[in-house]
Structures are given as structure tokens and as C-alpha cells.
Amino acid sequence: MREMKQIVKHLVLKAFAFLFRDDGPKVVYYHDVGTSYTDMGTPIELLKAHVACARRMGFSFVSRLEDLNAPKKLLMCFDDGFRGLWDEQDYFFREGISPTVFIAVDLVGQSGYLTWDEIRELQRHGFVFQSHTWSHRPLTDVPDEELPHELAEAREAIGVELGHDPDMLCFPCGMHSQKVVEAAKSAGYRKLFASYPGCVASDELLVPRNLVQNLTAADFAHVIHGALCPLRNRYVRQHVR
């Protein structure tokens, strides 16, 4: 049954990539490299296959959201700050890829997660660290009076540790509402990363992201050709309250 689902998924992505092809700039995101620290991790060989596939197709990886401004450009992101990034750091250095990593203040230094010293070292080598709130709770579950702690105080704490004010936020579990969006803007975030797919438009506050962590290289190729874009509304319904 599982194999049949994979076949159907592959055929759907292939068809959508053909019918709705869109090579616009995209964010692709993962949770970790390897599976030592989370079952959401992507084996390093699969990540290498994704990168090789993208480059064969003429796509290039950028280091900053501001550079995601033309077709066939990709920004690689990781959520949560798991330690697999530290273990495989040499791969990113060799490939010239500087991912954006969203960290939650409470998770830093916990078992399986990067420490502040490791984060600072990776930042020194070009990794970009941004906010994933304070506690990683879904923001739609957070009482109004606690939103400043999750948003503004998290931004301040990360800034103190890393020497720059993070101005981008990734919603934990992708969950958000108009109230959450307004609170994030008030806290000083200029870009809000969601968990629904699509291409990036420079003038939009909400940044779509394409989840690729478990995809085969062939399906990854379909996704960066826009295969998930027609499914955007489905993902929006799952994540917006």
C-alpha cells in the first residue's frame, strides 16, 4: 500500500510539473541532515542528490532571501536547528551553500540541537539564523498576552546571542492567523515564512516554502518545477486559522 501511494504521488507531481510548470524562485525546506536527532531528517546522500539534481537543471542556491529574485533560484532552509547541520557542516562549506536556519530559543542547547557556540561558528561560515519563536509552540495556540514573549523577546534574545536582530520568522508547525501575522509585524519581523508551497514574490510579507525533505530526487525535480504550486490552497487551509 505504501509503495502504491508513492507511485501515485510521483505521478501526480510529474503531471503537475508538466501542466503547471513554474520555474520561479522558491524556498525549499528541510528539518535536519541525517536521522540521528530526528525522524524528520534527510539522509545526507539524499540531500546531495537534491543539490546535484537542482544544478543539473540549471537552478542555483542563494544565501539570502534578497537574492531570490529571478527564475531558477533556490533558498535552502532548515527548521528547529538540529545538530545534523553541525555534523555535516563540511558538505555545505564545500558546496558553497549557506542555508537559513530557524531556531527556537528554548531548544538551543537541548539534546539533539545546536548550541549557541555552534550556531555562532556556523554563522561565521555563512549560515543564516533567524527566529522560530521562543518555545516552538504553534502560535495559534498561544494566548494573546504571551505572543510578545514568543515573538519580540525571542527576536531580542537571538539578537543578543548572535549580534544581529533577526528580521525573519518561521511559524512553528506552519500555524498562523491574521492576529499572529499582525503581532509578528509589531515585533519587528519583515518576512514571515509559511508552510504552504509556491514561488517567492519580493513584495509579499508571507513567504511560501516547499517541503522536500522526504522526496526522491525525481520528485524534488518536479517540485522545483512548480509541482506543488497548484496545491497551495490545500496547504493554506491546513495552516491558517
Kinemage of the C-alpha trace (Angstrom):
@kinemage 1
@onewidth
@group {chain A} dominant
@subgroup {mainchain}
@vectorlist {calphas} color= white
{ca met a 1} P 0.000 0.000 0.000
{ca arg a 2} L 2.797 2.415 0.902
{ca glu a 3} L 4.570 1.687 -2.376
{ca met a 4} L 1.359 2.331 -4.290
{ca lys a 5} L 0.927 5.698 -2.548
{ca gln a 6} L 4.472 6.651 -3.529
{ca ile a 7} L 3.780 5.748 -7.143
{ca val a 8} L 0.577 7.799 -7.177
{ca lys a 9} L 2.348 10.747 -5.509
{ca his a 10} L 5.133 10.598 -8.096
{ca leu a 11} L 2.670 10.525 -10.992
{ca val a 12} L 0.694 13.465 -9.587
{ca leu a 13} L 3.822 15.567 -9.075
{ca lys a 14} L 5.062 14.685 -12.538
{ca ala a 15} L 1.750 15.665 -14.103
{ca phe a 16} L 1.514 18.947 -12.166
{ca ala a 17} L 5.101 19.859 -13.050
{ca phe a 18} L 4.227 19.358 -16.706
{ca leu a 19} L 0.833 21.097 -16.666
{ca phe a 20} L 1.626 23.989 -14.308
{ca arg a 21} L 5.374 24.419 -14.757
{ca asp a 22} L 6.740 27.400 -12.881
{ca asp a 23} L 10.486 27.888 -12.529
{ca gly a 24} L 10.085 30.985 -10.372
{ca pro a 25} L 12.316 31.446 -7.299
{ca lys a 26} L 11.462 29.096 -4.451
{ca val a 27} L 12.278 28.262 -0.858
{ca val a 28} L 12.863 24.555 -0.252
{ca tyr a 29} L 12.953 23.393 3.322
{ca tyr a 30} L 14.087 20.501 5.474
{ca his a 31} L 14.449 19.790 9.190
{ca asp a 32} L 17.856 18.136 9.521
{ca val a 33} L 20.598 16.268 7.716
{ca gly a 34} L 20.769 12.623 8.753
{ca thr a 35} L 18.391 10.836 11.087
{ca ser a 36} L 20.422 10.749 14.302
{ca tyr a 37} L 18.498 13.542 16.015
{ca thr a 38} L 15.019 13.498 14.470
{ca asp a 39} L 12.965 11.213 12.279
{ca met a 40} L 12.276 14.290 10.128
{ca gly a 41} L 15.895 14.327 8.961
{ca thr a 42} L 17.015 13.861 5.364
{ca pro a 43} L 19.843 11.370 4.756
{ca ile a 44} L 22.943 13.180 3.549
{ca glu a 45} L 23.060 11.152 0.331
{ca leu a 46} L 19.503 12.207 -0.480
{ca leu a 47} L 20.328 15.853 0.184
{ca lys a 48} L 23.347 15.536 -2.106
{ca ala a 49} L 21.071 14.049 -4.767
{ca his a 50} L 18.701 17.030 -4.426
{ca val a 51} L 21.523 19.518 -4.824
{ca ala a 52} L 23.029 17.693 -7.794
{ca cys a 53} L 19.607 17.427 -9.432
{ca ala a 54} L 18.903 21.146 -8.992
{ca arg a 55} L 22.238 22.125 -10.505
{ca arg a 56} L 21.833 19.787 -13.477
{ca met a 57} L 18.519 21.506 -14.162
{ca gly a 58} L 20.151 24.935 -14.122
{ca phe a 59} L 18.961 26.005 -10.669
{ca ser a 60} L 21.318 27.776 -8.263
{ca phe a 61} L 21.251 28.195 -4.495
{ca val a 62} L 21.347 31.669 -2.982
{ca ser a 63} L 22.366 32.634 0.528
{ca arg a 64} L 19.913 35.447 1.259
{ca leu a 65} L 16.228 35.928 0.669
{ca glu a 66} L 17.030 39.191 -1.113
{ca asp a 67} L 18.896 37.204 -3.782
{ca leu a 68} L 15.830 35.062 -4.506
{ca asn a 69} L 14.856 37.431 -7.272
{ca ala a 70} L 14.895 35.504 -10.548
{ca pro a 71} L 13.759 32.193 -12.045
{ca lys a 72} L 15.661 29.036 -11.163
{ca lys a 73} L 16.970 30.368 -7.861
{ca leu a 74} L 16.509 28.402 -4.629
{ca leu a 75} L 16.922 29.238 -0.944
{ca met a 76} L 17.535 26.219 1.295
{ca cys a 77} L 16.061 26.385 4.799
{ca phe a 78} L 16.082 24.174 7.875
{ca asp a 79} L 13.672 24.356 10.797
{ca asp a 80} L 14.481 23.915 14.504
{ca gly a 81} L 18.307 23.820 14.487
{ca phe a 82} L 19.050 20.123 14.863
{ca arg a 83} L 22.664 19.001 15.291
{ca gly a 84} L 22.901 17.188 11.968
{ca leu a 85} L 23.777 20.544 10.431
{ca trp a 86} L 26.866 20.656 12.628
{ca asp a 87} L 27.827 17.074 11.815
{ca glu a 88} L 27.584 17.711 8.058
{ca gln a 89} L 28.853 21.286 8.012
{ca asp a 90} L 31.782 20.453 5.729
{ca tyr a 91} L 29.391 19.407 2.981
{ca phe a 92} L 27.725 22.825 2.976
{ca phe a 93} L 31.104 24.594 3.018
{ca arg a 94} L 32.373 22.546 0.045
{ca glu a 95} L 29.205 23.130 -1.955
{ca gly a 96} L 29.048 26.836 -1.175
{ca ile a 97} L 25.546 26.529 0.257
{ca ser a 98} L 24.613 28.777 3.183
{ca pro a 99} L 21.200 27.662 4.430
{ca thr a 100} L 18.832 29.747 6.512
{ca val a 101} L 18.117 28.016 9.825
{ca phe a 102} L 15.153 28.934 12.018
{ca ile a 103} L 15.899 28.416 15.712
{ca ala a 104} L 13.642 28.435 18.770
{ca val a 105} L 15.334 29.944 21.816
{ca asp a 106} L 14.162 27.234 24.220
{ca leu a 107} L 15.509 24.431 22.021
{ca val a 108} L 19.058 25.757 21.679
{ca gly a 109} L 21.466 23.536 23.598
{ca gln a 110} L 18.948 20.820 24.309
{ca ser a 111} L 19.811 17.237 23.411
{ca gly a 112} L 19.948 16.876 19.645
{ca tyr a 113} L 20.009 20.625 18.979
{ca leu a 114} L 22.779 23.096 18.160
{ca thr a 115} L 24.356 25.079 20.978
{ca trp a 116} L 24.857 28.842 20.832
{ca asp a 117} L 28.600 28.370 20.300
{ca glu a 118} L 27.946 26.028 17.369
{ca ile a 119} L 25.385 28.428 15.927
{ca arg a 120} L 27.870 31.291 16.127
{ca glu a 121} L 30.539 29.178 14.417
{ca leu a 122} L 28.178 28.201 11.591
{ca gln a 123} L 27.103 31.815 11.265
{ca arg a 124} L 30.755 32.782 10.886
{ca his a 125} L 30.888 30.432 7.882
{ca gly a 126} L 27.840 31.982 6.214
{ca phe a 127} L 24.862 30.138 7.696
{ca val a 128} L 21.934 32.485 8.356
{ca phe a 129} L 19.989 32.113 11.610
{ca gln a 130} L 16.503 33.500 12.077
{ca ser a 131} L 13.638 33.165 14.560
{ca his a 132} L 11.385 30.165 15.131
{ca thr a 133} L 9.868 31.845 18.244
{ca trp a 134} L 10.811 31.241 21.855
{ca ser a 135} L 9.243 27.891 22.689
{ca his a 136} L 8.245 26.443 19.297
{ca arg a 137} L 4.576 26.281 20.277
{ca pro a 138} L 2.090 26.756 17.435
{ca leu a 139} L 1.363 30.469 17.617
{ca thr a 140} L -2.363 29.924 17.105
{ca asp a 141} L -2.370 28.129 20.489
{ca val a 142} L -0.525 30.921 22.324
{ca pro a 143} L -2.647 33.302 24.477
{ca asp a 144} L -2.574 36.925 23.338
{ca glu a 145} L -0.628 38.060 26.384
{ca glu a 146} L 2.181 35.563 25.649
{ca leu a 147} L 2.695 36.498 21.994
{ca pro a 148} L 5.185 39.293 22.814
{ca his a 149} L 7.361 36.739 24.643
{ca glu a 150} L 7.219 34.261 21.761
{ca leu a 151} L 7.910 36.900 19.135
{ca ala a 152} L 9.581 40.101 20.335
{ca glu a 153} L 11.527 38.607 23.250
{ca ala a 154} L 12.702 35.701 21.092
{ca arg a 155} L 13.915 38.165 18.477
{ca glu a 156} L 15.767 40.140 21.127
{ca ala a 157} L 17.357 37.050 22.717
{ca ile a 158} L 18.620 35.744 19.374
{ca gly a 159} L 19.959 39.193 18.573
{ca val a 160} L 21.919 39.345 21.823
{ca glu a 161} L 23.479 35.919 21.207
{ca leu a 162} L 24.284 36.380 17.521
{ca gly a 163} L 24.970 40.100 17.231
{ca his a 164} L 22.216 40.893 14.759
{ca asp a 165} L 18.483 41.368 15.018
{ca pro a 166} L 16.654 38.544 13.208
{ca asp a 167} L 14.009 40.066 10.990
{ca met a 168} L 12.515 36.857 9.597
{ca leu a 169} L 10.179 34.476 11.385
{ca cys a 170} L 9.140 30.926 10.590
{ca phe a 171} L 5.788 29.880 12.078
{ca pro a 172} L 6.169 26.729 14.225
{ca cys a 173} L 4.220 23.890 12.580
{ca gly a 174} L 3.260 26.465 9.959
{ca met a 175} L 0.286 27.612 12.034
{ca his a 176} L -0.780 31.257 11.896
{ca ser a 177} L -3.717 33.617 11.781
{ca gln a 178} L -4.221 37.268 10.915
{ca lys a 179} L -3.765 38.094 14.606
{ca val a 180} L -0.448 36.244 14.654
{ca val a 181} L 0.674 37.996 11.473
{ca glu a 182} L -0.091 41.420 12.960
{ca ala a 183} L 1.708 40.525 16.205
{ca ala a 184} L 4.758 39.394 14.232
{ca lys a 185} L 4.830 42.632 12.258
{ca ser a 186} L 4.574 44.609 15.509
{ca ala a 187} L 7.502 42.612 16.893
{ca gly a 188} L 9.682 43.809 14.015
{ca tyr a 189} L 9.668 40.880 11.605
{ca arg a 190} L 9.670 41.908 7.940
{ca lys a 191} L 9.262 38.438 6.397
{ca leu a 192} L 7.119 35.562 7.669
{ca phe a 193} L 7.848 32.063 6.387
{ca ala a 194} L 4.799 29.843 5.968
{ca ser a 195} L 4.358 26.111 5.292
{ca tyr a 196} L 2.436 26.293 2.057
{ca pro a 197} L 4.132 25.923 -1.328
{ca gly a 198} L 4.688 28.367 -4.140
{ca cys a 199} L 7.114 30.804 -5.713
{ca val a 200} L 8.508 33.809 -3.841
{ca ala a 201} L 7.377 37.316 -4.679
{ca ser a 202} L 9.658 40.055 -3.339
{ca asp a 203} L 6.807 42.323 -2.291
{ca glu a 204} L 4.930 39.767 -0.183
{ca leu a 205} L 5.111 39.629 3.613
{ca leu a 206} L 4.306 35.909 3.705
{ca val a 207} L 6.950 33.710 2.115
{ca pro a 208} L 5.805 30.320 0.743
{ca arg a 209} L 8.029 27.285 1.244
{ca asn a 210} L 8.147 23.896 -0.444
{ca leu a 211} L 8.708 20.898 1.857
{ca val a 212} L 11.112 18.491 0.137
{ca gln a 213} L 12.821 16.587 2.949
{ca asn a 214} L 11.429 13.132 2.111
{ca leu a 215} L 11.259 13.417 -1.669
{ca thr a 216} L 13.203 11.309 -4.122
{ca ala a 217} L 15.481 13.258 -6.439
{ca ala a 218} L 12.952 12.797 -9.259
{ca asp a 219} L 10.104 14.216 -7.166
{ca phe a 220} L 12.348 17.024 -5.919
{ca ala a 221} L 12.901 17.933 -9.558
{ca his a 222} L 9.141 18.102 -10.117
{ca val a 223} L 8.677 20.326 -7.057
{ca ile a 224} L 11.269 22.890 -8.090
{ca his a 225} L 9.499 22.930 -11.463
{ca gly a 226} L 6.365 24.026 -9.565
{ca ala a 227} L 4.522 20.751 -8.963
{ca leu a 228} L 3.266 21.802 -5.523
{ca cys a 229} L 2.087 25.257 -6.575
{ca pro a 230} L -1.421 24.095 -7.625
{ca leu a 231} L -1.856 22.576 -4.141
{ca arg a 232} L -1.199 25.844 -2.315
{ca asn a 233} L -4.816 26.417 -1.220
{ca arg a 234} L -4.962 22.953 0.307
{ca tyr a 235} L -1.933 23.728 2.474
{ca val a 236} L -3.300 27.157 3.368
{ca arg a 237} L -6.493 25.584 4.708
{ca gln a 238} L -4.397 23.285 6.907
{ca his a 239} L -2.260 26.037 8.424
{ca val a 240} L -4.278 29.251 8.595
{ca arg a 241} L -6.827 29.765 11.367
